[in-house]
Amino acid sequence: MPKLPNLDKIILNYSLNLEMLAKRIRKVDKAYKKLEELQNTPRETFFTENSTEQYATRAALHMALQALLDIVGHILTRIPGAKHESYRQNVEQLGKKGILSEDFLPTAIQMAGYRGRLVHYYIDIDSKELYDILQNKLEDITKFKHQLVKFIDEHKNDTEFLMQR
C-alpha cells in the first residue's frame, strides 16, 4: 500500500463519531429485541392476512438493517480513499478492508440487498419469506453488529489505523 501523505492537521476529521454510532447500535438492539418477541408469534396468527405481526416484522427488520448499514457508511467515511457507494458496495468495501470477516461477508452483502428489497420491492416480499427470516436468520443481525462493534471498540481512538486502511 502506498504511503499516505502527512495528514496530521485533519486527523480529527477522521475520528469515529461514537455518539452517533452508539445511537445506531441501540436502534439495532431495540429492533432485534422486537424481532425476538415476534418470533414467538403463533404461525396461524402471523399468516393472518394483514397481520400486525407481519408489519411489525417488516418495520423492525428494516430498522435493524438500516442502522447496521448506517454504521458501515460512517466507518467508510472515516477511511481516506474509501468510496461511499451503494449499501452492497459499502459492505463489500468493509470486507476488502478486513473489517468484516471473509466468511460472514456474503451474508452481510445479502443483508444489504434485503434492506433494498424492504424499501423498494416491498410488494414482492411475502409472509412466508418474512416468517423464514424471523425464525431462521435473526442471528445474522447479531453477527453483523458484533463485527462492527468489535471494530469500533478496537479502533475508536486509533485514527492512525483508519488512515492506513
N, C-alpha and C positions, 0 to 999 in steps of 0.2 A: 504494500500500500504506500502511495507517495506521502512524503512528509507534508503535513499541513502547515500553512503559514502561521506566524505568531498571531494568535487571536486573543491575547490576554485582555484587551480592552473590551471585548464583547462576550467574554466567557459567562458573565452573569445572565446574559440573554439566553443562554443555553441551559440554565438550571431548570430542573423539573418543577412545575407548579404543583406542589404537594397538596395544597388545599383543594385545588380542582380535581386532582386525581383521587383524593380521599372521598370527595362527593360522588364521583363516578363509581368508586368501589362500593360505597354504601348503597347506591342505586342497584348495582348488581346483586348485592346481598339481599336487599329488600325484594327484588323481583324473584330471586331464587327461592326465598322463603315462601312467597306466594305460590310459585310453581310446585314446591314440595307439598303445600296444602292441597293444591288442585290434583296432585297425584292420587289422593285418597277418594276422589270423586267416583262414585259407582259408575261403571261403564254405561249402564242404561240412562243415567242422568246426563252424563257427558254427551251422549249421542242424541239426546233430545234436540229436535230442530230448534235452532236459535238459542241454545242453552247459554246461560250466563257464564258457565264454566269454560265454554269454548272461547267466548270473547275475552274472558279474563286471562286465559292461556295465551292467546294472541298478544294481548297487551303486555303481559309480564315478560313473555319471550322477547318481544320487540324491545322493551326497556332494557333487559339484561344484555342483549346483543348490541344495542346502540351504545350503551355505556362502555362495554368492552372495546368496541371499535373507536369510541372517542379517546380512550386511553391509548390505543395503538397509534392513532393520529397524533396525539400530543407528544408521545415519545419520538415519533418521526420528525416532528417539527423542531426538536432539540438536537437533531443529528445533522451536521452540515453535509450537504450533498444528497441527502435523502429527499425524495420527491413525495409530496402528499398527493396521492392519486385516488383511484377508486378504493373502496374498502378492501376488496380482494387483493389488489396490488399492494396496499399498505401492509396487510398481513404477510404477504409473500416477502416483502422487504424485511420485516422483522425476522422472518425465518432465515433469510440470506445473511442477516447480520448476527445470527446466533442468539437472538433474544427469545425466540420461540424454538422449542426443540424440533428436530427433524421428524421425529415420529409423530408428533402432535400436529405439525404444520398442515397436512391435508385436511384434518378435521377442522382446524381453525379457518382454513380457506372456505370450507363448506359452510361454516357458521356465518362468515361474512356474506356469502352468497345468499344464505337463507334470510338474512336481515333484508336484503334487497327484495326477495320474494314477498316477505311480510308487508313491505311498504308498497311495492309496485305491482306485484302479481298476486295480491291477497285473494282475489276472486278464484284463483286456481288452487288454493290451499284448502283441502277438505278436512273434515273432522277426524278421519282415520289417521291422516298424517300428523295432525296436532297431537292426537292421543298417543301415537307411537313415540313422538319426541318426548312427551310428558312422562311416559312410562319407562323409556329406554335410553334417553340421551341427555338427561339433565346433568349428569356427571361431567359432560364436556364443558359446561359453563364453568364449573368449579375448576377444572383443569386449566382452562384458558385464564381464568382470573388468577390462579396461583402462579402461573408462569409470569404473568405481567407483574404481580405484586412482588415476586422474588426479584425480578429485575429492578423494580423501583426501590425496594429495600436495600439491595446491594449497591445501587448507584445513585441514590438520591442526593448525595453531596459530592459526587465524583464527576464533575464536569469534564475533567480530562478524558475519562473513559468515553463519554458521549462524543467528545470532539474527535476521538480516534476512530469511531465507528463510521 
